[in-house]
Every structure is written in C-alpha cells, then in structure tokens.
Amino acid sequence: MKTVFLLILITLSEATIGVFVKLTDDRIPIQTLNFYALSFAAVLLLIALPLATGQRQHFPRDNLKDTAFIGLLIALQISVFNFAMTVAPIANVVIFWSIAPFFTFIFSWLFLGEKAHRSYILIFAVAITGIVLAKPLQGGHMLGNLVALADGAVYAAMVTYMRYEGKSETGNDIAWSMLAGAVILSPFLLFFGPGDVTGTIHYQALGLELPVMLWAFCLGVVSTGFAYLGISIVLKSLNANVYSLVDIIVSPIVASTLGYLIFAEVPAQGMIYGGVLLLGAGFWLTREMSREPTKKAVHPCQCGLARY
C-alpha cells in the first residue's frame, strides 16, 4: 500500500513540471529557472538520498568525467523540456515528448546492439500515425511541438548512455550529476540575470500574493528532486518494468489534466486522438522491450522528471 501511495505521489510530482514553469509567468528567464531547479533538486537529493537508501553519498572522485557528462545531458534535457513548456500547452509537450521510448530503442539498436522484432514495425506505424494525427506542424504551437519531439531524442540519448555505462538514475552518482548540471547551467545566471527573485504574483482566484521564487523552488524540489527520491525508494519494492509501464501512460494524462484545470488549456481534437495512439504505442514498445531478459528497463520519465 505504501508503494502504491508513493507511486501516485511520484506521478503527480512529475506532472507538475509544466505547471510550475508556467506559474512563474516569465518573471524568471527560463535558462535561469532551469539552473534554480537543478540546484534545488541537487541539494534535496544530497541530503535526502542517504536517509532514504541508507547509503552514504560518496563523492565520485574516480568517476568525475562520466558524472559530469551525465550532468550535461540532464541539464540539456531539462532545459529543452522546460523551454517547450514556455511556448506550447502542457498537453502538447508531454504527448510529443512521449516519443522518447522510440528514440531509446533506435539508439539502443544502433549503439548497444539490441535486436528489433517484427512487432516493432506495427508499433512504430501506430506511433507515426499518432504523430500525424496530432499535427505538430500546424496551429500556433509548432515551435513548442518540435522542441518537445527533439527533447524526446535528448532524453533517449541520456538513457542510452547511462545504460551503456551501467548506470542507474537511482544510484549514488545521480545527485552529483544533478549538481554538475547546475554548475553547467550557472553561467546563464550571469547572461540572462537572476530574474524577479523578490517579486510576487497576485492570484485573484486565491486572493493571495505569492513569491515568484516559490515556483522555482517547487520546480526543483517537488517536480525534480522528490521525483528522483521517490523513484529510488519505490524501485526497492516495485519492478522497474512495471513502474515504467505505469508512468508512461499516467504522467502525461495527469499533466494534461492539470493544464486544463489550472490554465484552461484544451487540447485540439487531433492532439487527443494522436496522443492516445502515441502513448499507447509507447506503452506497447516499453512492454515489449521489458520482456527481453538481457535488457534493463528504460524509465521514460522526468524527471525528468521532470518529467526529467
């Protein structure tokens, strides 16, 4: 029961990424916001992971290059994903980002020698049909749609590299990789400025003035840090394949629902039909790949939390 409850919390935390990005109301440049998010997430993980896993967070002195490179991929993936959230509705971003499992398979086939099966042809056909129905090149959100699709490839590259190196996103090095990602993004603080860190936003529906930095903090701690922390705990008692299959369907649906409830974002009809096909195909492909006994499960989140 505790595992199910924690899984629900993880799914909710991953689904809040777009909400917190949009609630900043562009008061903080997105490049700077990404730096804040990774910084808050790294601090949380460095403090909480030892308590959650019972393992000390050893500084990866012998693995600095690999840790820094994964940090670079994390920083890139988060930056691209969050930028997409600023120029497209939440539903568009999470649905088009869900192409990630397909890129993961392609990269794993090319670089890890994983085998394709005939059933994959039909799965890819379903996914392509879903993308066509969703019409990423039409409407007023073409840039965000294309960026979200590209971010699926970035995330897949990160997952493939971690699998190649035998790494796990719940291992000791992930907190240090997040810290490395924050360091990599730190120059943006100078280039784009710190943002309106002391400003507040009035929310008429709540009758409250809330600080802008509250949403940057929540983006790092709730959407990113807590998601990774929860994953490190839940995978102790839940099969990673099962978690991946649940997450790839539930998180996009929850995120899209939040976009509708909070920002009144209504997906186009084609986006709904295409999203159903794309998410279904992603679930199918992940399920097929997880059946291979020699493969490690591919976790499609965010987050990615995030979905990072």
Residue pairs with C-beta under 8 A, 6 or more apart in sequence:
3 234
3 237
3 238
6 230
6 233
6 234
7 230
7 234
7 238
7 243
7 246
9 226
9 230
10 226
10 227
10 230
10 231
10 234
10 247
11 246
11 247
11 250
11 251
11 254
12 254
13 222
13 223
13 226
13 227
13 230
13 305
14 223
14 227
14 247
14 251
14 255
14 301
14 302
14 303
14 304
14 305
14 306
14 307
14 308
15 94
15 251
15 252
15 254
15 255
15 258
16 218
16 219
16 222
16 223
16 255
16 258
17 81
17 82
17 85
17 219
17 223
17 224
17 255
17 302
17 303
17 304
17 305
17 306
17 307
17 308
18 85
18 90
18 93
18 94
18 255
18 258
18 259
19 90
19 255
19 258
19 259
19 262
19 263
20 215
20 216
20 218
20 219
20 222
20 223
21 30
21 33
21 82
21 85
21 86
21 215
21 219
22 85
22 86
22 90
22 262
22 263
23 201
23 215
24 33
24 195
24 212
24 215
24 216
25 201
25 212
26 86
27 195
27 196
27 199
27 201
27 212
28 36
28 194
28 195
28 196
28 197
28 212
28 213
28 216
29 188
29 192
29 193
29 195
30 79
30 82
30 83
30 86
31 79
31 185
31 188
31 191
31 192
32 188
32 189
32 192
32 193
32 194
32 195
33 82
33 195
33 216
33 219
34 75
34 78
34 79
34 82
34 185
34 188
35 182
35 185
35 186
35 188
35 189
36 213
36 216
36 217
36 219
36 220
37 78
37 82
37 216
37 219
37 220
37 223
37 224
38 74
38 75
38 78
38 178
38 179
38 181
38 182
38 185
38 220
38 224
39 179
39 182
39 220
40 216
40 217
40 219
40 220
40 221
40 224
40 225
41 178
41 220
41 221
41 224
41 225
41 228
41 305
42 175
42 176
42 178
42 179
42 181
42 182
42 225
43 225
44 220
44 221
44 225
44 226
44 229
45 174
45 175
45 178
45 225
45 228
45 229
46 57
46 175
46 176
46 179
48 225
48 229
49 55
49 57
49 172
49 175
49 229
49 232
50 56
50 57
52 229
52 232
52 233
53 232
53 233
55 172
57 172
57 175
57 176
58 172
59 176
60 66
60 67
60 172
60 173
60 176
63 173
66 165
66 167
66 173
67 173
67 176
67 177
67 180
68 177
68 180
68 184
69 161
70 158
70 161
70 162
70 167
70 173
70 174
70 177
70 180
71 176
71 177
71 178
71 179
71 180
71 181
71 183
71 184
72 180
72 181
72 184
73 154
73 157
73 158
73 161
74 158
74 177
74 178
74 181
74 308
75 180
75 181
75 182
75 184
75 185
76 154
77 151
77 154
77 155
77 158
77 304
77 308
78 181
78 224
78 303
78 304
78 305
78 306
78 308
79 185
80 147
80 150
80 151
80 154
81 93
81 97
81 148
81 151
81 155
81 302
81 303
81 304
81 306
81 307
81 308
83 147
84 93
84 97
84 144
84 147
84 148
84 151
85 93
85 144
86 144
87 141
87 143
87 144
87 147
88 141
88 143
88 144
88 145
88 147
88 148
89 141
89 144
89 259
89 263
89 265
89 267
90 255
90 256
90 258
90 259
90 263
90 265
91 252
91 255
91 256
91 259
91 260
91 265
91 267
91 271
91 275
92 141
92 144
92 145
92 148
92 267
92 271
93 144
93 148
94 148
94 251
94 252
94 255
94 256
94 307
95 134
95 148
95 252
95 256
95 267
95 271
95 274
95 275
95 278
95 279
96 131
96 134
96 136
96 145
96 148
96 149
96 152
96 278
97 148
97 149
97 151
97 152
97 155
97 307
98 152
98 248
98 252
98 275
98 278
98 279
98 282
98 300
99 127
99 131
99 149
99 152
99 153
99 278
99 282
100 151
100 152
100 153
100 155
100 156
100 159
100 282
100 300
101 156
101 248
101 282
101 285
101 286
101 289
101 298
101 300
102 124
102 127
102 152
102 156
102 281
102 282
102 285
103 152
103 153
103 155
103 156
103 157
104 155
104 156
104 159
104 160
104 298
104 300
105 114
105 116
105 120
105 285
105 289
106 156
107 156
107 157
107 160
108 114
108 160
108 163
108 298
109 115
109 116
111 160
111 164
112 160
112 163
112 164
114 289
114 292
114 295
115 292
117 288
119 288
120 285
120 288
123 281
123 284
123 285
123 288
124 281
126 277
126 280
126 281
126 284
127 277
127 278
127 281
127 282
127 285
129 274
129 277
130 273
130 274
130 275
130 276
130 277
130 278
130 279
130 280
130 281
131 149
131 274
131 278
132 274
133 270
133 273
133 274
133 277
134 145
134 270
134 271
134 273
134 274
134 275
134 278
135 268
135 270
135 271
135 274
136 142
136 145
136 146
136 149
137 145
137 146
139 145
139 268
155 300
155 304
159 298
159 299
162 168
162 169
163 296
163 298
167 173
168 174
169 228
169 231
169 299
170 228
170 231
170 232
170 235
174 228
178 224
178 228
195 212
195 216
196 212
197 212
197 213
198 211
198 213
199 211
199 212
200 209
200 210
200 211
200 212
201 209
201 210
201 212
202 208
202 209
203 209
203 210
223 302
223 303
223 305
223 306
223 308
224 302
224 303
224 304
224 305
224 306
224 308
227 301
227 302
227 303
227 304
227 305
227 306
227 308
228 303
228 305
228 308
231 243
231 299
231 301
234 243
235 243
239 297
240 296
240 297
240 299
241 286
241 287
241 290
241 297
243 297
243 299
244 286
244 290
244 297
244 298
244 299
244 300
245 283
245 286
245 287
245 290
247 299
247 300
247 301
248 279
248 282
248 283
248 286
248 300
249 279
249 283
251 301
251 302
251 307
252 275
252 279
253 279
255 307
256 267
256 275
259 265
260 266
260 267
267 275
282 300
286 298
286 300
289 295
289 298
290 297
290 298
300 307
301 307
301 308
302 308
